[in-house]
Amino acid sequence: MVFAASVANERWPKPAHAQKSRVCLALAGLPGAGQSAIANKVVETTGFSALHLSSDVVRRKLFPEARSDNPLEGDLTYAELTSKTIEALNSGSDVVLDGTVFGGNPDDSIVEGVLAEARENGHETVGVLLDANHEPLRRRVNSSHLPPRGFFSA
């Protein structure tokens, strides 16, 4: 977490409100890889005043009975996440975004689409793909209180 705090402080020097363009830090990874935990720590330990947006939270608000294997739900979730991100950046807030990706190629990540939209709106972006061993993640997610994700279902 020290590294994340160091990067955040370097990227977002205080006072952040003095900058014209805002910054979006996006953390992406497989379910259970730690995107939300790291995003929370970045905001908490740096004193960086940013809006934390999570694809999981947005999905649950849009689809309380969400099924992660439904492509339409995923598309609508990331459309809403993109809208919330751009709205926050354009209104003067920095954003720490965490999102779940189900493939191994970061260029194919839907999170990259959010970052591309932020760049098109004149904002700075930093994308981080969290990599982890799949088997411990499968055990962790399947044993948690969360409903199993499509990536880990048999």
C-alpha positions, -999 to 999 in steps of 0.1 A, spaced: 0 0 0 30 23 5 37 22 -32 1 30 -41 2 60 -17 35 71 -32 21 70 -67 -11 87 -58 8 115 -40 31 119 -69 2 119 -95 -21 141 -74 -1 167 -55 -20 189 -31 -39 210 -37 -55 189 -64 -83 214 -70 -58 238 -86 -54 215 -116 -77 221 -146 -79 185 -158 -88 158 -134 -73 124 -129 -88 90 -131 -69 61 -116 -85 28 -127 -77 -5 -110 -89 -36 -130 -86 -73 -123 -103 -106 -120 -130 -110 -93 -113 -111 -59 -80 -97 -71 -82 -68 -47 -92 -38 -68 -117 -24 -43 -94 -29 -13 -65 -11 -31 -88 17 -43 -101 22 -7 -65 22 6 -54 48 -20 -82 71 -10 -78 65 27 -40 66 31 -32 94 8 -58 119 20 -65 122 -17 -101 135 -21 -114 115 -49 -147 98 -57 -143 60 -55 -165 43 -82 -168 5 -82 -182 -16 -111 -196 -41 -85 -215 -13 -66 -229 1 -99 -240 -33 -111 -257 -41 -78 -276 -8 -79 -287 -14 -115 -294 -51 -111 -300 -63 -76 -303 -99 -89 -273 -95 -112 -259 -124 -131 -223 -118 -141 -227 -140 -172 -253 -117 -187 -235 -95 -213 -263 -69 -214 -259 -63 -176 -222 -59 -181 -226 -34 -210 -252 -13 -191 -231 -14 -159 -200 0 -177 -221 25 -196 -233 38 -163 -198 37 -148 -185 56 -177 -212 82 -174 -206 86 -136 -168 88 -141 -170 115 -168 -196 135 -149 -174 135 -118 -142 144 -137 -160 172 -156 -174 186 -124 -139 189 -108 -135 156 -89 -107 131 -93 -119 95 -96 -105 62 -83 -123 35 -103 -122 -2 -97 -136 -27 -121 -137 -64 -127 -124 -78 -160 -129 -113 -171 -102 -116 -197 -65 -115 -195 -58 -88 -221 -58 -53 -206 -64 -37 -240 -97 -56 -242 -108 -44 -208 -140 -25 -205 -122 -4 -179 -99 8 -208 -130 21 -225 -138 43 -195 -102 56 -195 -103 63 -232 -135 83 -227 -118 102 -198 -88 110 -221 -112 122 -248 -126 146 -223 -92 160 -216 -84 143 -183 -53 124 -172 -56 86 -167 -37 59 -150 -47 23 -155 -34 -7 -134 -42 -43 -142 -40 -64 -111 -27 -99 -119 -33 -129 -95 -32 -166 -95 -66 -178 -106 -71 -208 -83 -68 -189 -50 -91 -163 -64 -116 -190 -74 -116 -204 -38 -118 -170 -23 -148 -158 -43 -166 -191 -42 -163 -193 -4 -173 -157 2 -207 -143 10 -209 -130 -25 -229 -149 -51 -205 -169 -74 -193 -149 -104 -197 -162 -140 -160 -164 -144 -158 -190 -116 -189 -210 -122 -185 -246 -134 
